[in-house]
Amino acid sequence: MTIAENLFENLRLELRRGCLTLAVLAQLRQEHYGYTLRKALAERGLAIDESTLYPLLRRLESQGLLASEWREEDKRNKRFYRLNSDGEQMLGQLLEEWNTLNASVIATVNSHSA
């Protein structure tokens, strides 16, 4: 991998990290367990490894944004996650911030391409 390719990959991962948090919160407006959450995100073009997803879920839960519970399904115990009321409020704030940032970036890019 060239230096430029390595740099791009590092910057891409940095950009993606924040986007994944927002996408996970948005997807958890409906209850999911890990596999169904990964599948739903992948179907929308946001593949996420288990080694990234589960620490993110634990962090969001420890921050008070998710509720979870263990339940048996198909003879297996699975941990189901869903946004709680604080998570709903935070998602709204983050979406507002995302939209503002996105509009600013687009305006900046467009102003330099004209």
N, CA, C and O atoms as a GROMACS GRO file, in nm:
protein
  456
    1MET      N    1   0.085  -0.118   0.000
    1MET     CA    2   0.000   0.000   0.000
    1MET      C    3   0.090   0.124   0.000
    1MET      O    4   0.185   0.134   0.078
    2THR      N    5   0.060   0.218  -0.088
    2THR     CA    6   0.140   0.340  -0.095
    2THR      C    7   0.110   0.430   0.024
    2THR      O    8   0.012   0.408   0.096
    3ILE      N    9   0.192   0.530   0.042
    3ILE     CA   10   0.170   0.627   0.151
    3ILE      C   11   0.036   0.697   0.130
    3ILE      O   12  -0.040   0.716   0.225
    4ALA      N   13   0.007   0.736   0.006
    4ALA     CA   14  -0.120   0.804  -0.024
    4ALA      C   15  -0.239   0.712   0.004
    4ALA      O   16  -0.340   0.757   0.058
    5GLU      N   17  -0.228   0.585  -0.033
    5GLU     CA   18  -0.337   0.490  -0.007
    5GLU      C   19  -0.356   0.468   0.142
    5GLU      O   20  -0.468   0.459   0.190
    6ASN      N   21  -0.246   0.459   0.214
    6ASN     CA   22  -0.252   0.442   0.359
    6ASN      C   23  -0.316   0.564   0.427
    6ASN      O   24  -0.398   0.550   0.517
    7LEU      N   25  -0.276   0.681   0.383
    7LEU     CA   26  -0.333   0.804   0.436
    7LEU      C   27  -0.483   0.811   0.409
    7LEU      O   28  -0.562   0.842   0.499
    8PHE      N   29  -0.522   0.780   0.285
    8PHE     CA   30  -0.664   0.780   0.251
    8PHE      C   31  -0.740   0.683   0.340
    8PHE      O   32  -0.847   0.717   0.392
    9GLU      N   33  -0.688   0.563   0.359
    9GLU     CA   34  -0.756   0.463   0.440
    9GLU      C   35  -0.772   0.511   0.584
    9GLU      O   36  -0.878   0.493   0.643
   10ASN      N   37  -0.670   0.572   0.641
   10ASN     CA   38  -0.678   0.624   0.778
   10ASN      C   39  -0.783   0.735   0.788
   10ASN      O   40  -0.861   0.738   0.883
   11LEU      N   41  -0.784   0.826   0.693
   11LEU     CA   42  -0.881   0.935   0.695
   11LEU      C   43  -1.023   0.884   0.670
   11LEU      O   44  -1.119   0.933   0.729
   12ARG      N   45  -1.035   0.785   0.582
   12ARG     CA   46  -1.166   0.726   0.555
   12ARG      C   47  -1.222   0.660   0.682
   12ARG      O   48  -1.340   0.676   0.712
   13LEU      N   49  -1.138   0.588   0.754
   13LEU     CA   50  -1.183   0.523   0.878
   13LEU      C   51  -1.223   0.625   0.984
   13LEU      O   52  -1.320   0.605   1.057
   14GLU      N   53  -1.149   0.735   0.991
   14GLU     CA   54  -1.181   0.842   1.086
   14GLU      C   55  -1.318   0.904   1.054
   14GLU      O   56  -1.400   0.925   1.144
   15LEU      N   57  -1.341   0.932   0.927
   15LEU     CA   58  -1.469   0.987   0.883
   15LEU      C   59  -1.583   0.889   0.910
   15LEU      O   60  -1.690   0.928   0.956
   16ARG      N   61  -1.559   0.765   0.880
   16ARG     CA   62  -1.661   0.660   0.893
   16ARG      C   63  -1.701   0.635   1.038
   16ARG      O   64  -1.816   0.603   1.066
   17ARG      N   65  -1.606   0.649   1.130
   17ARG     CA   66  -1.632   0.617   1.271
   17ARG      C   67  -1.751   0.697   1.326
   17ARG      O   68  -1.840   0.640   1.389
   18GLY      N   69  -1.752   0.826   1.303
   18GLY     CA   70  -1.863   0.909   1.352
   18GLY      C   71  -1.993   0.879   1.280
   18GLY      O   72  -2.100   0.882   1.341
   19CYS      N   73  -1.984   0.849   1.152
   19CYS     CA   74  -2.104   0.816   1.075
   19CYS      C   75  -2.167   0.687   1.125
   19CYS      O   76  -2.290   0.677   1.130
   20LEU      N   77  -2.085   0.590   1.162
   20LEU     CA   78  -2.138   0.463   1.212
   20LEU      C   79  -2.214   0.481   1.343
   20LEU      O   80  -2.318   0.417   1.363
   21THR      N   81  -2.165   0.566   1.430
   21THR     CA   82  -2.235   0.592   1.555
   21THR      C   83  -2.374   0.647   1.527
   21THR      O   84  -2.473   0.601   1.585
   22LEU      N   85  -2.382   0.743   1.439
   22LEU     CA   86  -2.510   0.802   1.402
   22LEU      C   87  -2.602   0.698   1.338
   22LEU      O   88  -2.720   0.692   1.370
   23ALA      N   89  -2.548   0.616   1.248
   23ALA     CA   90  -2.628   0.514   1.181
   23ALA      C   91  -2.679   0.408   1.279
   23ALA      O   92  -2.793   0.364   1.269
   24VAL      N   93  -2.595   0.368   1.374
   24VAL     CA   94  -2.637   0.269   1.474
   24VAL      C   95  -2.750   0.327   1.559
   24VAL      O   96  -2.850   0.260   1.583
   25LEU      N   97  -2.734   0.450   1.605
   25LEU     CA   98  -2.841   0.512   1.683
   25LEU      C   99  -2.970   0.518   1.604
   25LEU      O  100  -3.077   0.486   1.656
   26ALA      N  101  -2.962   0.560   1.479
   26ALA     CA  102  -3.082   0.571   1.395
   26ALA      C  103  -3.147   0.434   1.375
   26ALA      O  104  -3.270   0.423   1.379
   27GLN      N  105  -3.066   0.332   1.353
   27GLN     CA  106  -3.122   0.199   1.329
   27GLN      C  107  -3.186   0.142   1.455
   27GLN      O  108  -3.278   0.062   1.447
   28LEU      N  109  -3.137   0.184   1.571
   28LEU     CA  110  -3.189   0.130   1.697
   28LEU      C  111  -3.316   0.200   1.744
   28LEU      O  112  -3.358   0.183   1.859
   29ARG      N  113  -3.377   0.278   1.657
   29ARG     CA  114  -3.514   0.324   1.687
   29ARG      C  115  -3.605   0.202   1.688
   29ARG      O  116  -3.712   0.204   1.749
   30GLN      N  117  -3.562   0.097   1.618
   30GLN     CA  118  -3.628  -0.034   1.623
   30GLN      C  119  -3.534  -0.130   1.694
   30GLN      O  120  -3.413  -0.120   1.679
   31GLU      N  121  -3.590  -0.220   1.770
   31GLU     CA  122  -3.509  -0.315   1.846
   31GLU      C  123  -3.435  -0.412   1.753
   31GLU      O  124  -3.490  -0.461   1.654
   32HIS      N  125  -3.310  -0.437   1.786
   32HIS     CA  126  -3.226  -0.532   1.713
   32HIS      C  127  -3.134  -0.604   1.810
   32HIS      O  128  -3.102  -0.552   1.917
   33TYR      N  129  -3.091  -0.722   1.772
   33TYR     CA  130  -2.975  -0.782   1.836
   33TYR      C  131  -2.860  -0.768   1.736
   33TYR      O  132  -2.882  -0.730   1.622
   34GLY      N  133  -2.740  -0.800   1.779
   34GLY     CA  134  -2.621  -0.769   1.700
   34GLY      C  135  -2.627  -0.810   1.554
   34GLY      O  136  -2.599  -0.729   1.466
   35TYR      N  137  -2.663  -0.935   1.528
   35TYR     CA  138  -2.663  -0.983   1.390
   35TYR      C  139  -2.763  -0.907   1.303
   35TYR      O  140  -2.730  -0.866   1.192
   36THR      N  141  -2.885  -0.889   1.353
   36THR     CA  142  -2.985  -0.818   1.271
   36THR      C  143  -2.948  -0.672   1.252
   36THR      O  144  -2.981  -0.613   1.148
   37LEU      N  145  -2.881  -0.613   1.350
   37LEU     CA  146  -2.835  -0.475   1.336
   37LEU      C  147  -2.727  -0.467   1.229
   37LEU      O  148  -2.732  -0.379   1.142
   38ARG      N  149  -2.630  -0.557   1.233
   38ARG     CA  150  -2.525  -0.560   1.130
   38ARG      C  151  -2.585  -0.580   0.992
   38ARG      O  152  -2.545  -0.513   0.897
   39LYS      N  153  -2.682  -0.669   0.981
   39LYS     CA  154  -2.746  -0.697   0.852
   39LYS      C  155  -2.821  -0.574   0.801
   39LYS      O  156  -2.810  -0.540   0.683
   40ALA      N  157  -2.897  -0.507   0.888
   40ALA     CA  158  -2.972  -0.388   0.848
   40ALA      C  159  -2.879  -0.277   0.801
   40ALA      O  160  -2.907  -0.210   0.702
   41LEU      N  161  -2.770  -0.258   0.871
   41LEU     CA  162  -2.673  -0.155   0.831
   41LEU      C  163  -2.606  -0.191   0.698
   41LEU      O  164  -2.590  -0.105   0.612
   42ALA      N  165  -2.569  -0.318   0.682
   42ALA     CA  166  -2.505  -0.362   0.558
   42ALA      C  167  -2.599  -0.344   0.439
   42ALA      O  168  -2.554  -0.306   0.330
   43GLU      N  169  -2.727  -0.370   0.458
   43GLU     CA  170  -2.825  -0.353   0.350
   43GLU      C  171  -2.835  -0.207   0.306
   43GLU      O  172  -2.879  -0.177   0.195
   44ARG      N  173  -2.795  -0.116   0.394
   44ARG     CA  174  -2.798   0.027   0.363
   44ARG      C  175  -2.659   0.079   0.325
   44ARG      O  176  -2.637   0.200   0.318
   45GLY      N  177  -2.566  -0.013   0.300
   45GLY     CA  178  -2.433   0.025   0.254
   45GLY      C  179  -2.332   0.054   0.363
   45GLY      O  180  -2.226   0.108   0.335
   46LEU      N  181  -2.364   0.019   0.487
   46LEU     CA  182  -2.274   0.046   0.599
   46LEU      C  183  -2.234  -0.084   0.668
   46LEU      O  184  -2.282  -0.115   0.777
   47ALA      N  185  -2.146  -0.158   0.604
   47ALA     CA  186  -2.097  -0.281   0.665
   47ALA      C  187  -2.016  -0.246   0.790
   47ALA      O  188  -1.940  -0.149   0.790
   48ILE      N  189  -2.033  -0.326   0.895
   48ILE     CA  190  -1.962  -0.302   1.019
   48ILE      C  191  -1.920  -0.436   1.078
   48ILE      O  192  -2.000  -0.529   1.087
   49ASP      N  193  -1.795  -0.445   1.118
   49ASP     CA  194  -1.744  -0.569   1.178
   49ASP      C  195  -1.796  -0.584   1.320
   49ASP      O  196  -1.825  -0.486   1.388
   50GLU      N  197  -1.808  -0.709   1.363
   50GLU     CA  198  -1.848  -0.736   1.501
   50GLU      C  199  -1.754  -0.670   1.599
   50GLU      O  200  -1.796  -0.620   1.704
   51SER      N  201  -1.624  -0.670   1.565
   51SER     CA  202  -1.523  -0.614   1.655
   51SER      C  203  -1.537  -0.462   1.670
   51SER      O  204  -1.478  -0.403   1.761
   52THR      N  205  -1.613  -0.400   1.582
   52THR     CA  206  -1.643  -0.257   1.592
   52THR      C  207  -1.780  -0.236   1.655
   52THR      O  208  -1.799  -0.147   1.738
   53LEU      N  209  -1.876  -0.319   1.614
   53LEU     CA  210  -2.014  -0.299   1.657
   53LEU      C  211  -2.034  -0.321   1.807
   53LEU      O  212  -2.092  -0.236   1.874
   54TYR      N  213  -1.986  -0.433   1.859
   54TYR     CA  214  -2.018  -0.464   1.999
   54TYR      C  215  -1.955  -0.367   2.098
   54TYR      O  216  -2.021  -0.330   2.195
   55PRO      N  217  -1.830  -0.325   2.080
   55PRO     CA  218  -1.779  -0.220   2.169
   55PRO      C  219  -1.858  -0.090   2.157
   55PRO      O  220  -1.879  -0.020   2.256
   56LEU      N  221  -1.902  -0.057   2.035
   56LEU     CA  222  -1.983   0.064   2.016
   56LEU      C  223  -2.115   0.052   2.090
   56LEU      O  224  -2.158   0.147   2.155
   57LEU      N  225  -2.180  -0.064   2.082
   57LEU     CA  226  -2.306  -0.084   2.154
   57LEU      C  227  -2.285  -0.073   2.306
   57LEU      O  228  -2.365  -0.011   2.375
   58ARG      N  229  -2.178  -0.134   2.356
   58ARG     CA  230  -2.150  -0.125   2.500
   58ARG      C  231  -2.124   0.020   2.543
   58ARG      O  232  -2.168   0.063   2.649
   59ARG      N  233  -2.050   0.094   2.459
   59ARG     CA  234  -2.022   0.233   2.492
   59ARG      C  235  -2.150   0.317   2.492
   59ARG      O  236  -2.172   0.396   2.583
   60LEU      N  237  -2.234   0.300   2.390
   60LEU     CA  238  -2.358   0.376   2.384
   60LEU      C  239  -2.451   0.341   2.500
   60LEU      O  240  -2.520   0.428   2.553
   61GLU      N  241  -2.451   0.215   2.540
   61GLU     CA  242  -2.533   0.177   2.655
   61GLU      C  243  -2.477   0.237   2.784
   61GLU      O  244  -2.553   0.285   2.867
   62SER      N  245  -2.345   0.234   2.800
   62SER     CA  246  -2.284   0.291   2.921
   62SER      C  247  -2.303   0.443   2.927
   62SER      O  248  -2.302   0.502   3.035
   63GLN      N  249  -2.320   0.506   2.810
   63GLN     CA  250  -2.347   0.650   2.805
   63GLN      C  251  -2.495   0.681   2.830
   63GLN      O  252  -2.534   0.798   2.831
   64GLY      N  253  -2.575   0.578   2.851
   64GLY     CA  254  -2.716   0.597   2.886
   64GLY      C  255  -2.807   0.622   2.767
   64GLY      O  256  -2.916   0.676   2.783
   65LEU      N  257  -2.764   0.582   2.646
   65LEU     CA  258  -2.843   0.608   2.526
   65LEU      C  259  -2.922   0.487   2.477
   65LEU      O  260  -3.013   0.501   2.396
   66LEU      N  261  -2.887   0.369   2.526
   66LEU     CA  262  -2.953   0.246   2.484
   66LEU      C  263  -3.004   0.169   2.604
   66LEU      O  264  -2.951   0.178   2.715
   67ALA      N  265  -3.110   0.093   2.579
   67ALA     CA  266  -3.157  -0.007   2.674
   67ALA      C  267  -3.131  -0.142   2.610
   67ALA      O  268  -3.140  -0.156   2.488
   68SER      N  269  -3.101  -0.241   2.691
   68SER     CA  270  -3.080  -0.375   2.635
   68SER      C  271  -3.137  -0.478   2.731
   68SER      O  272  -3.152  -0.453   2.851
   69GLU      N  273  -3.167  -0.593   2.674
   69GLU     CA  274  -3.212  -0.704   2.757
   69GLU      C  275  -3.178  -0.835   2.687
   69GLU      O  276  -3.177  -0.845   2.564
   70TRP      N  277  -3.149  -0.934   2.771
   70TRP     CA  278  -3.122  -1.069   2.720
   70TRP      C  279  -3.254  -1.142   2.709
   70TRP      O  280  -3.337  -1.139   2.800
   71ARG      N  281  -3.273  -1.208   2.593
   71ARG     CA  282  -3.392  -1.291   2.572
   71ARG      C  283  -3.351  -1.415   2.495
   71ARG      O  284  -3.253  -1.415   2.420
   72GLU      N  285  -3.427  -1.520   2.515
   72GLU     CA  286  -3.402  -1.642   2.439
   72GLU      C  287  -3.483  -1.636   2.310
   72GLU      O  288  -3.603  -1.608   2.311
   73GLU      N  289  -3.415  -1.662   2.200
   73GLU     CA  290  -3.480  -1.668   2.069
   73GLU      C  291  -3.413  -1.780   1.991
   73GLU      O  292  -3.290  -1.786   1.985
   74ASP      N  293  -3.492  -1.867   1.932
   74ASP     CA  294  -3.438  -1.982   1.858
   74ASP      C  295  -3.344  -2.064   1.945
   74ASP      O  296  -3.238  -2.108   1.900
   75LYS      N  297  -3.383  -2.082   2.071
   75LYS     CA  298  -3.305  -2.160   2.168
   75LYS      C  299  -3.167  -2.104   2.196
   75LYS      O  300  -3.078  -2.176   2.241
   76ARG      N  301  -3.149  -1.974   2.170
   76ARG     CA  302  -3.022  -1.906   2.200
   76ARG      C  303  -3.052  -1.777   2.274
   76ARG      O  304  -3.151  -1.710   2.244
   77ASN      N  305  -2.967  -1.743   2.370
   77ASN     CA  306  -2.980  -1.614   2.437
   77ASN      C  307  -2.919  -1.505   2.349
   77ASN      O  308  -2.807  -1.518   2.300
   78LYS      N  309  -2.996  -1.400   2.330
   78LYS     CA  310  -2.950  -1.288   2.247
   78LYS      C  311  -2.977  -1.159   2.324
   78LYS      O  312  -3.076  -1.146   2.396
   79ARG      N  313  -2.887  -1.065   2.305
   79ARG     CA  314  -2.903  -0.934   2.370
   79ARG      C  315  -2.965  -0.839   2.269
   79ARG      O  316  -2.908  -0.812   2.163
   80PHE      N  317  -3.081  -0.788   2.303
   80PHE     CA  318  -3.154  -0.696   2.217
   80PHE      C  319  -3.131  -0.553   2.265
   80PHE      O  320  -3.132  -0.524   2.385
   81TYR      N  321  -3.111  -0.463   2.169
   81TYR     CA  322  -3.082  -0.323   2.197
   81TYR      C  323  -3.189  -0.235   2.134
   81TYR      O  324  -3.245  -0.267   2.029
   82ARG      N  325  -3.214  -0.123   2.201
   82ARG     CA  326  -3.308  -0.023   2.149
   82ARG      C  327  -3.274   0.112   2.211
   82ARG      O  328  -3.227   0.119   2.324
   83LEU      N  329  -3.299   0.218   2.134
   83LEU     CA  330  -3.280   0.353   2.191
   83LEU      C  331  -3.374   0.372   2.309
   83LEU      O  332  -3.489   0.327   2.305
   84ASN      N  333  -3.327   0.436   2.412
   84ASN     CA  334  -3.416   0.479   2.519
   84ASN      C  335  -3.452   0.626   2.495
   84ASN      O  336  -3.415   0.681   2.391
   85SER      N  337  -3.521   0.690   2.586
   85SER     CA  338  -3.565   0.828   2.562
   85SER      C  339  -3.446   0.924   2.550
   85SER      O  340  -3.450   1.016   2.469
   86ASP      N  341  -3.342   0.903   2.630
   86ASP     CA  342  -3.222   0.987   2.617
   86ASP      C  343  -3.156   0.965   2.481
   86ASP      O  344  -3.106   1.059   2.419
   87GLY      N  345  -3.156   0.840   2.435
   87GLY     CA  346  -3.100   0.809   2.304
   87GLY      C  347  -3.178   0.874   2.191
   87GLY      O  348  -3.120   0.921   2.094
   88GLU      N  349  -3.310   0.875   2.204
   88GLU     CA  350  -3.395   0.942   2.104
   88GLU      C  351  -3.362   1.091   2.097
   88GLU      O  352  -3.349   1.148   1.989
   89GLN      N  353  -3.348   1.152   2.213
   89GLN     CA  354  -3.317   1.294   2.218
   89GLN      C  355  -3.178   1.321   2.158
   89GLN      O  356  -3.161   1.416   2.081
   90MET      N  357  -3.080   1.238   2.194
   90MET     CA  358  -2.945   1.255   2.141
   90MET      C  359  -2.942   1.234   1.990
   90MET      O  360  -2.874   1.307   1.919
   91LEU      N  361  -3.016   1.135   1.942
   91LEU     CA  362  -3.023   1.111   1.798
   91LEU      C  363  -3.076   1.235   1.727
   91LEU      O  364  -3.022   1.274   1.623
   92GLY      N  365  -3.180   1.296   1.780
   92GLY     CA  366  -3.235   1.417   1.719
   92GLY      C  367  -3.131   1.529   1.712
   92GLY      O  368  -3.118   1.596   1.610
   93GLN      N  369  -3.058   1.548   1.821
   93GLN     CA  370  -2.954   1.652   1.825
   93GLN      C  371  -2.842   1.621   1.726
   93GLN      O  372  -2.794   1.709   1.656
   94LEU      N  373  -2.800   1.494   1.722
   94LEU     CA  374  -2.691   1.457   1.632
   94LEU      C  375  -2.733   1.467   1.485
   94LEU      O  376  -2.653   1.506   1.400
   95LEU      N  377  -2.858   1.432   1.455
   95LEU     CA  378  -2.906   1.445   1.317
   95LEU      C  379  -2.909   1.592   1.275
   95LEU      O  380  -2.876   1.625   1.161
   96GLU      N  381  -2.949   1.676   1.366
   96GLU     CA  382  -2.949   1.820   1.337
   96GLU      C  383  -2.807   1.868   1.308
   96GLU      O  384  -2.783   1.943   1.213
   97GLU      N  385  -2.712   1.825   1.391
   97GLU     CA  386  -2.572   1.862   1.372
   97GLU      C  387  -2.518   1.805   1.241
   97GLU      O  388  -2.447   1.873   1.168
   98TRP      N  389  -2.553   1.679   1.212
   98TRP     CA  390  -2.511   1.614   1.088
   98TRP      C  391  -2.560   1.693   0.967
   98TRP      O  392  -2.484   1.718   0.874
   99ASN      N  393  -2.686   1.731   0.969
   99ASN     CA  394  -2.743   1.806   0.856
   99ASN      C  395  -2.674   1.941   0.838
   99ASN      O  396  -2.650   1.984   0.726
  100THR      N  397  -2.644   2.007   0.948
  100THR     CA  398  -2.574   2.135   0.942
  100THR      C  399  -2.433   2.117   0.885
  100THR      O  400  -2.392   2.191   0.796
  101LEU      N  401  -2.360   2.018   0.937
  101LEU     CA  402  -2.225   1.992   0.887
  101LEU      C  403  -2.226   1.952   0.740
  101LEU      O  404  -2.144   1.999   0.661
  102ASN      N  405  -2.319   1.865   0.704
  102ASN     CA  406  -2.329   1.819   0.566
  102ASN      C  407  -2.354   1.936   0.472
  102ASN      O  408  -2.290   1.947   0.367
  103ALA      N  409  -2.447   2.024   0.508
  103ALA     CA  410  -2.477   2.141   0.425
  103ALA      C  411  -2.355   2.232   0.413
  103ALA      O  412  -2.328   2.287   0.306
  104SER      N  413  -2.281   2.248   0.522
  104SER     CA  414  -2.162   2.333   0.520
  104SER      C  415  -2.053   2.274   0.431
  104SER      O  416  -1.988   2.346   0.356
  105VAL      N  417  -2.033   2.144   0.441
  105VAL     CA  418  -1.931   2.079   0.357
  105VAL      C  419  -1.969   2.090   0.210
  105VAL      O  420  -1.884   2.123   0.127
  106ILE      N  421  -2.095   2.064   0.178
  106ILE     CA  422  -2.140   2.074   0.039
  106ILE      C  423  -2.123   2.216  -0.013
  106ILE      O  424  -2.077   2.237  -0.126
  107ALA      N  425  -2.160   2.313   0.069
  107ALA     CA  426  -2.144   2.453   0.028
  107ALA      C  427  -1.998   2.488   0.004
  107ALA      O  428  -1.964   2.559  -0.091
  108THR      N  429  -1.911   2.439   0.091
  108THR     CA  430  -1.767   2.465   0.077
  108THR      C  431  -1.711   2.400  -0.048
  108THR      O  432  -1.636   2.462  -0.123
  109VAL      N  433  -1.749   2.275  -0.072
  109VAL     CA  434  -1.702   2.204  -0.193
  109VAL      C  435  -1.754   2.275  -0.319
  109VAL      O  436  -1.678   2.296  -0.413
  110ASN      N  437  -1.880   2.310  -0.320
  110ASN     CA  438  -1.939   2.375  -0.437
  110ASN      C  439  -1.881   2.513  -0.462
  110ASN      O  440  -1.868   2.554  -0.577
  111SER      N  441  -1.845   2.585  -0.358
  111SER     CA  442  -1.791   2.719  -0.376
  111SER      C  443  -1.651   2.715  -0.440
  111SER      O  444  -1.609   2.810  -0.505
  112HIS      N  445  -1.580   2.604  -0.421
  112HIS     CA  446  -1.446   2.591  -0.479
  112HIS      C  447  -1.446   2.525  -0.616
  112HIS      O  448  -1.345   2.526  -0.686
  113SER      N  449  -1.560   2.466  -0.654
  113SER     CA  450  -1.564   2.401  -0.785
  113SER      C  451  -1.625   2.492  -0.891
  113SER      O  452  -1.625   2.457  -1.009
  114ALA      N  453  -1.676   2.606  -0.850
  114ALA     CA  454  -1.741   2.697  -0.946
  114ALA      C  455  -1.638   2.786  -1.014
  114ALA      O  456  -1.674   2.869  -1.098
   0.00000   0.00000   0.00000
